[in-house]
Amino acid sequence: MAEDLSELRLDIPHSARVWNYWLGGKDNYLADREVGAAVVAQNPGILDIARQARRFLIRTVTFLAGEAGIDQFLDIGTGLPTMQNTHEVAQQLNPAARIVYVDNDPLVLAHARSLLVDTTPEGVTTYLHADVRDPGQILADVRNVLNLQRPVTVMLLGILGYAAPDFDQMRAIITELIDGVVSGSYLVLLDGSDTSDAARDGAVLDNYTLRTLDEFRECFAGLEMVEPGLVSTPLWRPNPTDIGTAKPIDSYGAVGRKP
């Protein structure tokens, strides 16, 4: 895979690079930082939302690869690589875990090699260039790496607010993905929540669609919610070693098991 950034506009802000900026990463440029700073000025909580999303990923993958015994992960909407990616967390607990990252962003494609470092010899970590809005194609292509006759974790973290602004489309995407995996599989979902005026103002500036809590719950219809259920992301099984008391933010997440 050749890393060709020549056709990528560095003078135009890009959502993946803005997110990278919020996380304190280095893969961003002036245009991204300007938009990122403008969103922060409108909604200062976005920095905590970005950082808590990464912590939520770490805690959920730790639970799934450990306690739940899942060794296959389909992480859709990967974004740019940062610290402790899905494969690094999962393979620390199960070196044979198999992870497929999915994104349709040419910027992410150009950085895909960075996602594939630190993988274990026993496991598999790969990248699939595909669009979350075509779940049927994702399921068809992922069969080359994952065994869909065994449980798989489907991860959709902060992607559908951009990719599927219409809730019916969001629901249809999730339904098709979960219909395509077997009993014992899991859905991990995280998105911005329509729970404050500041979040609404920031979402408009960032061109991101927030979800109501009722919409979140509908996405888990037919699934068995893992405790503590649908909660603000810092409240999903916070680590005992975390400093301070976990406080809710305008981002919700949950884990559900397909019965």
N, C-alpha and C positions, 0 to 999 in steps of 0.2 A: 504494500500500500504506500503510494508516494504521498509525502506531505507537501501539498501545493497550496500555498496561501495567496498566490498571485491574484486570484480572482475575488478574494475576500476584501471587502471594503473596510478599511480600518478607520475611516473618517465618519462612518455611520454607526451609531450605537447598535449593539447586538445584545439580545436578552441573556444569552449564555455568558457573555463577557461581563455584563452588568452584574449578574449573579456571582460570578467569580470575584468581581471587585468587592461586593458585599461580604464575601467570605474571607477577604484578605488575601486573595490569590494574586498572581502576577500576570495572568493571561488576559489583560485588558488594556485599553487605550484611552486617550483623552476623551473621545466622544462617549465612551462607555462610562467613564468616571463622572463626566458632567451630568449625564442622565441619572446615573446612580445617586449622585449627590442631590439632584433635584427631587428625586423620589423620597430620599431620606429626609429632606427638609419638609416635605409634605406629610410624610409618615415615618417618623423616627423609628417606629417599631419594626420596620422592615429588616433592619440589621439583625435584630433578635430572631425574627422569623426565619431568615436565611440560615443562621447558625444553629437554631434549634432544629431545623429540618435535617441538617447533617447528623445531629445527635440522635434524632428520632430514627434515622436510617441505621445508625450503629446499634441502637438498642433493639430494634425490631429484628434485624438480621442476626444479632447475637442470640435472641430468643429462638428464632426459627432454625438456625443452623445447630443450635445447642439443644435446648429443652424439647423443641418440636421435632428434631431429627430430619429436617429438610436439607437435601443436598443438591437441589436444582433451583436456580433463580433466574427469572426473566425480568430484567430491570429496564423498563421502557421510559425513554426521555432522560437519557443518561446525563446530558450536559457535559461541561468541561471537567476534566479530572481534578480532584482536590484530595484532601487527606482522607484516609480510611474509606476507600471505595468498597462497594458491595463485595467484590471478590476477596479483598484483603481481610475483611471482617469474617466472612463465611469460611474461608480456607484456613484461618487461624484455628477455628474450631473443628473443621472437617477438611483436611487437606485434599480430599477427593471431590470436593464440591465443584459443580459445573455452573458457570455463570455466563449468561448471554446479555450483553448490553445492546440496547436498541435506540437509535436516534436517526433522524433524517436530515440533520443540520450539517451542511458541508464544513462548517467550522469545527464541529465535533468530530466529523470524519477525519479532518486533517490532523486532529490531535489524538486519534484513536490509539496510536501506538503507546501513548502515555498511560492509557487505561490498562494496558495489557502487561504492565510490569508487576513484579512481585507476585506472580502467580506460581502456584506450587507445581512440581513435576507430576504429582498424582492427579491434580484437578485439570479443569479446562476453563479458560477465560477467553471469550471471543466477542466480536462486535458485529452487529447486523445493521446494515444501512436500510432502514424501513421507516414507515410513517405510522404513528399510533392510530391514525384515522383509517388504517387498513388492517384491522386486527386479523382478518382471515389470512392475509399474506404473511403476517408475522408468524402465525401459528404454523403455516405451511413451511416456511423457511427454517424455523427454529428446530424442526424435527431432525435436522442434520446434526444437532448438538445435544438437545435434550430429549429424554425419553418421556413422551407425553402419556405413556401408560403408567407412569409413576408420578407421585405428587410433585408439583412445581409451585414455587412462590411467584406470583405476578406482582410486580412493584410499579406503582404509578405515583411518583412523588413530585408534586408541584408542576405537572406537565399539562393537565387537562384544562386548567384555567386559561392557558394560551391556545392549546390545540383544539379544544372543543368548547367554545364559549356557550353554545346552545346545550342546555342540560340534557335534552333528549338524546343528543348525539353522544354526550359523555356517558350516559346510562347505557346506550346501545354498545359502545366500545367495551365497557366493563363486562356487560352481559356476554358478548361474543367471546371475550378472552376467557372468562370463567367457565363458560360452556365448553370450551376447548380443552380444559384440563380435568383431571380425574378427581374423584372423592379423596379428601385428605390434602388437597392443595389449598393454598392460602392467597388472599388478596391483601396487599398493603397499600393503603391509599392515604395521601396527604394533599391538602390544598388549602389555599387561603379561604378564610371564613368571613361571611358577611355579618360581622359581630360588632363593628364600631364605625363611627363616621370617619375616623382617621384611615381605617383600612379601605373604606369605600373611595375616599379621595385619592389615596395612593394607588389603588387598583386602576382608576381611570387614567392616571398619569402613566402607569406602567402597562396599560392596555391588557389588563388581566381580569378575568371574570371570577368573582368570588362566589362561593356556594353557601347556601343556608344550611343550618344543621339538619333540617328535614331532608334536604337533598342528599347530604352526606349519608344519612340513615338509609335512604332509598337505594343507594349504591350497594349496600350490604344486605339487601333483601334476599332471603334464602340462605344466607351464610350464618355460621355460628360465630358470634363476636368473641374475640379473646379478651379477657379481663385486662384493663378496666373499661373496655368498650370504646366508644367515640368520645375523645377528650381533646382538649387543647394539647398540642404536641409535647410541651415540657412535662405534662402530667401523665404521659404514657410510660409507666414503669420507670420513673426516674431512678438513677443509680444512687444507692445509699451514700456514695462518696462525693456526690455533687455538692458544691458549696452553696449554702443558702437554701431558701425554700422555693420550690418550683412554683412559678406564677403563670396563669393563663395568658396566652397571646392570641392574636387574630389569625390563627392557623390551627387546623384540626386534623387529626389522623386517627386511624384505627387499623386493626388487623382482624380479618375474618377467615374462618376455615370453611371450606366446602364440605358439607356432610356426605 
